[in-house]
Amino acid sequence: MLDKKPKRRTIQERVEDIFKFINSHDKPFPKSRLKDIGLNPSSAETWLKLIDYIQKQPKIRLIQTEHNTFIEKVEGKYQALMRKMIYDETLSFEQRLQSITDYLKSQYTRERIKQLHL
């Protein structure tokens, strides 16, 4: 008889499991429910802090070629701040709408500058 240890999940599999679990809930739920997908409270806290940190960063795009992967920033810090404000429910609707407008204007400017340098 062979004792088979359970296969460890990859980082990608863990993140996918976390998001699948989150997406299966319509309402807020306690972090302790992540034990249903095999995360103890300490691990769950670590993963959630990491995800939150990443979501607050400027967006990037991965460009895959045959032999290389290039990383391109598609947002700057200002756009990341505006994106954060768009989702901030403590701000008034008018402030959030202005943030959306500012985000789009700054993104347009960023893309135009990029085109001029090509």
C-alpha positions in Angstrom: 0.0 0.0 0.0 1.2 3.4 -0.8 0.5 6.3 1.5 -0.5 9.2 -0.8 -0.1 12.6 0.6 -2.7 15.1 -0.6 -1.3 17.1 -3.5 -0.4 20.7 -2.5 -2.2 23.4 -4.5 -0.2 25.8 -6.5 -0.4 29.5 -5.8 -2.6 29.9 -8.9 -4.9 27.1 -7.7 -5.2 28.7 -4.3 -6.1 32.1 -5.7 -8.6 30.6 -8.1 -10.2 28.7 -5.2 -10.4 31.8 -3.1 -12.1 33.9 -5.9 -14.4 31.0 -6.8 -15.5 30.8 -3.2 -15.9 34.6 -2.9 -17.9 34.7 -6.1 -20.2 32.0 -4.9 -21.4 34.3 -2.1 -23.8 37.3 -2.7 -23.4 38.7 0.8 -20.5 39.5 3.1 -19.3 36.4 5.0 -16.7 35.9 7.8 -13.2 35.0 6.9 -13.5 31.8 8.9 -15.7 30.4 6.1 -12.6 30.1 4.0 -11.9 26.9 6.0 -14.4 25.3 3.6 -11.7 25.6 0.9 -8.9 24.5 3.2 -7.5 27.8 4.5 -7.0 28.1 8.2 -7.6 31.6 9.7 -4.0 32.6 9.7 -3.5 31.5 6.0 -6.8 33.2 5.1 -5.7 36.4 6.6 -2.3 36.3 4.8 -4.0 35.6 1.4 -6.7 38.3 1.9 -4.1 40.9 2.8 -2.0 39.9 -0.3 -5.0 40.1 -2.6 -6.1 43.4 -1.1 -2.6 44.8 -1.6 -2.4 43.6 -5.2 -5.8 45.1 -6.0 -4.7 48.5 -4.9 -1.7 48.6 -7.2 -1.6 50.2 -10.7 -2.8 47.7 -13.3 -0.3 45.9 -15.5 -0.6 43.9 -18.7 1.5 40.9 -19.5 2.6 40.6 -23.1 3.6 37.0 -23.9 5.9 36.4 -26.9 7.3 33.1 -28.0 10.3 33.3 -25.6 9.6 36.2 -23.3 7.0 37.8 -21.1 7.0 41.6 -21.0 5.3 43.7 -18.3 3.6 46.9 -19.2 2.1 49.4 -16.8 -1.3 50.4 -18.1 -2.1 52.6 -15.1 -0.1 55.1 -13.1 -0.4 55.8 -9.4 -2.9 58.6 -10.1 -5.2 56.2 -12.1 -4.9 53.7 -9.3 -6.0 56.3 -6.8 -8.9 57.4 -9.0 -10.0 53.8 -9.4 -9.9 53.4 -5.6 -12.1 56.5 -5.2 -14.6 55.2 -7.8 -15.4 52.2 -5.5 -15.3 54.2 -2.2 -18.9 54.1 -1.0 -18.1 56.7 1.7 -17.8 59.3 -1.0 -20.8 61.0 -2.5 -22.1 59.9 -5.9 -20.9 63.2 -7.4 -17.4 62.7 -6.1 -17.3 59.2 -7.4 -18.6 60.3 -10.8 -15.9 63.0 -10.9 -13.3 60.3 -10.1 -14.5 58.3 -13.1 -14.2 61.3 -15.3 -10.8 62.1 -14.0 -9.7 58.5 -14.4 -10.8 58.3 -18.0 -9.2 61.7 -18.9 -5.9 60.7 -17.3 -6.0 57.3 -19.0 -6.7 58.9 -22.4 -3.8 61.3 -21.8 -1.5 58.3 -20.9 -2.5 56.4 -24.0 -2.1 59.5 -26.3 1.4 60.1 -24.9 2.3 56.4 -25.5 1.1 56.7 -29.1 3.2 59.8 -29.7 6.3 57.9 -28.4 5.8 55.0 -30.7 
